[in-house]
Amino acid sequence: MNLAPTHVADLTVLLAKAQASGEKVRSIDLGALGRLLEHKSEDMTATVEAGITLADLQQQLATRGQWLPIDPPKPEELSIGTILETNASGPRRLGYGTVRDYVIGMTVALADGRLIHSGGKVVKNVAGYDLMKLFIGSRGSLGVIVEATFKVLPLPEREQFVQVQCESLDAADKLIESLSSSELVPIVMDLHNVSGTSGVILVLGFAGTQDGVEWQLSEASQLGVDQPSSLEYQSKYFAATPSPQNLSVLPSKLIAAVRSLNNIPFVARVGNGIIYHSASMTSQDAGRSTGLEARLKNEFDSKHIFPDF
Amino acid sequence: MRATISPDILKALLAIVGKGNVVSAQDELLVYECDAYTLEKSLPHAVVLPRTTEEVSKIVALCARENIPIIPRGAGTSLSGAVLAVTGGVMITMSRMNKILEIDYRNRRALVEAGCVNAWITNAVKAHGYLYAPDPSSQSACTIGGNVAMNSGGPHTLKYGVTTNHVLGVEMVLSDGEVVWLGAKPDGGEEPDGYDLRGAVIGSEGTFGIVTRVLVKLIKAPQAYKTLLGVFESVDDASQTVSDIIGAGIIPGAMEMMDQLITQAVEAAYQFGFPLDAGAVLIVELDGLSAGLEKQTEQIIKIAKQNRAREVRVAKTEQERLDLWKCRKRAFGAIGRLSPNFVTQDGVVPRSKVPEIMRFIRATSEKYGLRIPNVFHAGDGNIHPLVLYDERHADQVANAIAAGIDILQKCIDLGGSVTGEHGIGVEKIDFMEKQFTKDDLDGMRALRRVFDPENRCNPHKIFPGGKRCGDFTPRKQIAA
């Protein structure tokens, strides 16, 4: 079944039908559920329907000087629902974390059409289990996220990017080491080789108050990172690479992991130990507690109408 | 409920953990009859103090075979009765598994045993310029395992978030004794494949199993702090200041409020120099890079003055800053000067509703004729009204309970929650049906079945419909 509900009540009926007939749900288009339901700037919270695109949401939040501090690629196409299902992130995750850190409430349609809520609309809340964490990153395998409430933040006074070209990975490694032990608190620290130049490029991003950013730029410049930059490499890479592999390693092992890719194009989040590339790799899921995962799938989608994880 | 557990089971427990690590004598078990929530009490049948994950696993497997409830316990500082042995059972106390196992500055993480005390981590890493961010007021006693169970917060969660934002992975013993690792592994990247079961476990109040090791994030300590103390004529003015600071786009590390009653008690206990006649004091702590901090400090002073602050003091030395925080974090301990007994509530409202809930608390105080001082995380909208009563007067006990219920109901009505950081435990079970629908609760029950299908881990918590303790006689309160 391909579902395109016009509202939430519609979706619950469609799911109940699918569940009853045991028919698999192939796709769900939540394009009709694209509203910002509530933005309380004084509470720094916002509630949205899952079909809203990230770009649309950011634009509306910005009218009151706020934003949801996540920045996955292709914000014009990417809906909040997809971001939540895939736990999508971008270069600023070093400074702000991932969407998991910002969801404070969620409404999910379960396989049988029932709607369940977890969390609420307040920034601190430990009533009941945190079901939200289960659905974030679950690739639609447990239920359909229809609404979410987020903590949002004030837009920073200033944001600035600088970069330096490193002749070799060894040179980059040394530089990263000295940046890590410096007093800098970058919101972005990326390494990439997608600009068509030799060697690799290290990009730093700073955000915050005017004075704070100014001070960091001058410190970075003393460490040799001083050419003006932007996040263009990021959009360019993800436009050219529709579904890259994602490798997650200890930050201290990042350079070695990059080296093993043998010069194919990559973008790496240095501080997080995450590398996007398109080399073929074996799966890294050794040691997952598969028993718990199977029981989870069984509890929430016993008839397997949703895709498996 | 069984009256005792058999000598054979005690013998088997002894064989697992060794002499001196099993408590079963009635008088010695009294220590474990409650946590910092003292309105309900019940004794476990036995308490065991394991030293290794393997021992925990064997204890849990034994209890599974014998169908005995298990109750995980850290330091027993829970304010919601989260570690109450409602129908007895074997209490597994993690206090001997308290080591910091590894500190990895390069990758900004530390591996600790669940019984490790929260403050020990920051103490161990601060010389290197790092800290562990969540800082509950009980941090000098409470354990990381307990923090994971309750998803604990603290004053600095305004900027830094709560436990779930700072725990990368956990080792856990499931209810059948199986040992699993959930989330990022000590030698692995931060984004493991699979479901975020780590995230599901954090805040599950010990009902999913027993966490034995925790991989925590370390963050760089801020380069500088500016800690301000604003003195206000009224709680309303102080609350408006909080809103205006956020409205100006400033996110301080913490914004904490104390009303007049609690300020007087804290001053009597710790002599910091708080004004005794002020309606409210507001502690605002800015942190981050030195550059830019001065300007934000001036902005905050200006906002406070616009809201009729009588004065705004800035801590001049690190010692003064630490003294101020000591007073704030020990505020509950000063209550003994005001009242023989108190019950702490832990409601949350949207930030902008703080003035409204504070007015409601004042009205509730008058309605029941009980004093209700307030010390709370104003920046998060997380209130902690302390309802004072004297257990020798039955009407006061009843009124204290009724006042708490009224306040928490009002939090729900204002779009908030009945607990921001203390948890549901046994205390707030009756509110679950008010805050969640039946379907919501069924979803939670489904998750519980995934981890603990036989309801053996910390039973009779969180969900309505369970057993309650018969003993409902409040006794002398210990300070949290």
Contacts between the chains, C-beta under 8 A, distances in Angstrom:
chain1	res1	chain2	res2	distance
A	40	B	350	6.6
A	40	B	352	7.0
A	41	B	247	7.6
A	42	B	243	5.8
A	42	B	246	6.8
A	42	B	247	6.2
A	42	B	351	6.6
A	42	B	352	4.4
A	43	B	350	4.3
A	43	B	351	4.8
A	43	B	352	5.4
A	43	B	381	7.6
A	44	B	246	6.4
A	44	B	351	7.1
A	45	B	350	7.1
A	65	B	249	6.2
A	87	B	191	8.0
A	87	B	196	8.0
A	97	B	161	7.8
A	97	B	165	6.7
A	100	B	196	7.0
A	100	B	199	6.6
A	101	B	161	6.2
A	101	B	165	5.2
A	108	B	443	7.8
A	110	B	443	7.0
A	114	B	439	4.7
A	114	B	442	7.7
A	114	B	443	7.9
A	115	B	439	6.5
A	116	B	437	7.7
A	116	B	439	5.2
A	116	B	440	5.0
A	116	B	442	7.5
A	116	B	443	3.9
A	117	B	436	6.9
A	117	B	437	7.0
A	117	B	440	5.1
A	118	B	440	7.0
A	118	B	443	7.3
A	118	B	444	8.0
A	120	B	415	7.5
A	120	B	416	7.1
A	120	B	417	5.3
A	120	B	435	7.6
A	121	B	350	6.4
A	121	B	415	5.4
A	121	B	416	7.8
A	122	B	348	4.4
A	122	B	349	6.7
A	122	B	350	5.9
A	122	B	380	7.9
A	122	B	381	5.9
A	122	B	415	7.3
A	122	B	416	4.9
A	122	B	417	5.4
A	122	B	420	7.3
A	123	B	348	7.9
A	123	B	351	7.6
A	123	B	380	5.5
A	123	B	381	7.0
A	124	B	153	5.8
A	124	B	157	6.4
A	124	B	162	6.8
A	124	B	348	5.4
A	124	B	377	7.3
A	124	B	380	4.7
A	124	B	381	7.3
A	124	B	382	4.9
A	124	B	417	7.8
A	124	B	420	3.9
A	124	B	421	6.3
A	125	B	348	5.9
A	125	B	416	8.0
A	125	B	417	4.2
A	125	B	419	7.3
A	125	B	420	6.2
A	126	B	150	6.5
A	126	B	151	4.9
A	126	B	162	8.0
A	126	B	203	5.2
A	126	B	417	7.9
A	126	B	419	5.3
A	126	B	420	6.6
A	126	B	421	5.9
A	126	B	422	7.5
A	126	B	423	5.5
A	126	B	424	7.7
A	127	B	417	4.9
A	127	B	418	5.7
A	127	B	419	5.1
A	127	B	424	6.1
A	127	B	428	7.5
A	127	B	431	7.5
A	127	B	432	7.1
A	127	B	435	5.6
A	127	B	436	7.6
A	128	B	424	7.1
A	128	B	432	6.6
A	128	B	435	7.6
A	128	B	436	6.0
A	128	B	440	7.3
A	128	B	441	7.6
A	128	B	444	5.4
A	128	B	462	6.9
A	129	B	200	6.7
A	129	B	203	6.7
A	129	B	204	5.7
A	129	B	444	4.6
A	129	B	447	5.5
A	129	B	448	7.4
A	129	B	462	7.8
A	130	B	151	7.1
A	130	B	164	6.8
A	130	B	199	6.0
A	130	B	200	6.3
A	130	B	202	6.6
A	130	B	203	5.0
A	130	B	204	7.9
A	131	B	200	7.4
A	131	B	443	5.9
A	131	B	444	6.6
A	131	B	447	6.3
A	132	B	199	7.8
A	133	B	164	7.4
A	133	B	196	4.6
A	133	B	198	7.7
A	133	B	199	2.6
A	133	B	200	5.4
A	133	B	202	7.7
A	134	B	195	6.1
A	134	B	196	6.5
A	134	B	197	7.8
A	134	B	199	7.2
A	134	B	200	5.3
A	134	B	447	7.0
A	136	B	196	6.4
A	136	B	199	7.5
A	137	B	195	7.3
A	137	B	196	5.7
A	138	B	195	5.9
A	138	B	196	8.0
A	153	B	251	6.9
A	154	B	246	8.0
A	154	B	249	3.5
A	154	B	250	7.7
A	154	B	251	6.9
A	155	B	249	7.4
A	157	B	249	7.5
A	180	B	106	7.1
A	183	B	223	5.8
A	183	B	289	7.7
A	185	B	220	6.5
A	185	B	288	7.7
A	185	B	289	6.9
A	208	B	288	7.1
A	208	B	289	7.1
A	208	B	292	6.7
A	209	B	289	8.0
A	209	B	291	7.5
A	209	B	292	3.4
A	209	B	295	6.9
A	209	B	296	6.8
A	210	B	292	6.9
A	211	B	291	4.3
A	211	B	292	3.6
A	211	B	295	6.4
A	212	B	288	6.7
A	212	B	289	4.4
A	212	B	291	5.0
A	212	B	292	4.0
A	214	B	291	6.8
A	215	B	289	6.2
A	215	B	290	7.7
A	215	B	291	3.6
A	215	B	292	7.6
A	216	B	289	7.1
A	216	B	291	8.0
A	246	B	191	7.3
A	247	B	189	7.5
A	248	B	188	7.4
A	248	B	189	2.9
A	248	B	190	6.2
A	248	B	191	3.9
A	248	B	192	6.9
A	249	B	188	7.6
A	249	B	189	4.6
A	250	B	107	5.1
A	250	B	187	6.5
A	250	B	188	6.9
A	250	B	189	6.2
A	251	B	106	7.1
A	251	B	107	5.2
A	251	B	108	7.8
A	252	B	104	8.0
A	252	B	106	4.7
A	252	B	107	5.4
A	272	B	190	5.9
A	272	B	191	7.7
A	273	B	107	7.7
A	273	B	189	4.8
A	273	B	190	6.3
A	274	B	189	6.9
A	274	B	190	7.6
A	274	B	191	6.2
A	283	B	193	7.2
A	284	B	193	6.5
A	285	B	192	7.6
A	285	B	193	4.0
A	285	B	194	6.3
A	287	B	181	6.6
A	287	B	185	6.9
A	288	B	192	7.5
A	288	B	193	6.4
A	288	B	194	4.6
A	289	B	180	4.2
A	289	B	181	7.4
A	289	B	182	6.5
A	289	B	194	7.8
A	289	B	197	6.8
A	291	B	178	7.6
A	292	B	174	7.7
A	292	B	180	6.7
A	292	B	182	8.0
A	292	B	197	6.0
A	292	B	450	6.2
A	292	B	451	7.0
A	293	B	194	6.0
A	293	B	195	5.7
A	293	B	197	7.6
A	295	B	449	7.7
A	295	B	450	4.6
A	296	B	195	6.1
A	296	B	197	7.7
A	296	B	447	7.7
A	296	B	450	4.9
A	299	B	446	4.3
A	299	B	447	7.2
A	299	B	449	6.0
A	299	B	450	5.4
A	300	B	446	6.4
A	309	B	194	7.2
A	309	B	195	6.9
